[in-house]
Amino acid sequence: MQKASARRVFAENLRKRRRARGLSQEALADLAGLHRTYVGSVERAERNISIDNIERLARALSSDVPELLAESR
């Protein structure tokens, strides 16, 4: 079985945490100071997101960067 890419893991974790907090992509984007379409493309693993934007999204979700990059078991 092939291991998921870090981009895919981040995308899945981001979507799960956003939904768990009851936030739309637009609301999360506003909290992080990013554009809604950018957040959507990150959640679809279409973007090679920068570390700075990973930090912005983690802060907006009251999460830590390692949590968003951790593979679920």
Residue pairs with C-beta under 8 A, 6 or more apart in sequence:
3 71
4 12
4 71
5 45
6 69
7 45
7 47
7 48
7 49
8 45
9 69
9 70
9 71
10 42
10 45
10 49
10 54
10 68
10 69
11 42
11 43
11 44
11 45
12 72
13 67
13 68
13 69
13 70
13 72
14 42
14 43
14 57
14 61
14 68
15 43
17 61
17 63
17 67
17 68
18 25
18 28
18 43
18 61
21 61
23 31
23 61
25 36
25 39
25 40
25 43
26 36
26 39
28 39
28 57
28 60
28 61
29 35
29 36
29 38
29 39
31 60
31 61
32 39
32 53
32 56
32 57
32 59
32 60
33 56
34 53
34 56
34 57
38 47
38 53
39 57
41 47
42 49
42 53
42 57
51 65
54 65
54 68
54 69
55 65
57 68
58 64
58 65
58 67
58 68
61 68
